[in-house]
Amino acid sequence: MMHAQHSSSIIIDGKLEYAGDAAGFLIKADNKTIFFAGDTSNFGDMAIFGKAFDIDVAFLPIGGRFTMGPAEAAICATRLNAKYVVPIHYNTFPEIQQNPDDLVTKLPQGVVKILTPGQNGTFDI
């Protein structure tokens, strides 16, 4: 479980309640390392994560309203030194509409892997 930079609250019976710490997850299996950032902004510790772990795939939010947008995600991907990046947390409601190609243009060719909802498949890592 890794630190994430995000608010964490929920409205219960009309009252705003604290909902715990924001978090991401680092998963190591079959000699691969996957970082699922969760809902987060780009923050300095991402560089520490990138130096401490050889990250094969980073799932990074690009929604921009409640998380980082494509430009910040590109900086984050560079800090993480991730071999591949999968954009997440976008286009599920109007406030977080983004074009994932905006992330593609900010990173080296082939780094960004755009998945579509319900897509069943893999890519080599």
TAGI-V745398 format. One record per backbone hydrogen bond with DSSP energy under -1.0 kcal/mol. NH is the residue of the N-H (numbers start at 1). CO is the residue of the C=O. E is the energy in kcal/mol with one decimal. If there is no record, write none. Layout:
NH,CO,E + NH,CO,E
This chain:
2,24,-3.1 + 10,17,-2.2 + 12,15,-3.0 + 15,12,-1.9 + 17,10,-3.2 + 19,8,-2.3 + 24,2,-2.5 + 25,36,-2.9 + 27,34,-3.4 + 29,32,-2.1 + 32,29,-1.9 + 34,27,-3.1 + 35,57,-2.9 + 36,25,-3.3 + 37,59,-2.3 + 41,5,-1.2 + 46,43,-2.2 + 47,44,-1.7 + 49,45,-2.4 + 50,46,-2.2 + 51,47,-1.6 + 52,48,-2.4 + 53,49,-2.0 + 55,53,-1.2 + 56,33,-2.2 + 57,33,-1.6 + 58,84,-2.3 + 59,35,-3.1 + 60,86,-1.8 + 62,88,-2.1 + 64,68,-1.6 + 68,40,-1.8 + 73,69,-2.7 + 74,70,-2.0 + 75,71,-1.6 + 76,72,-2.6 + 77,73,-2.9 + 78,74,-1.8 + 79,75,-2.3 + 80,76,-2.7 + 81,77,-1.1 + 82,77,-1.5 + 83,55,-1.7 + 84,56,-1.6 + 85,111,-2.4 + 86,58,-2.5 + 88,60,-2.5 + 91,96,-2.6 + 96,93,-2.0 + 97,94,-1.4 + 102,99,-2.3 + 103,100,-1.2 + 104,100,-1.6 + 105,101,-2.0 + 106,103,-1.3 + 107,104,-1.0 + 111,108,-1.9 + 113,85,-2.9 + 119,116,-2.6
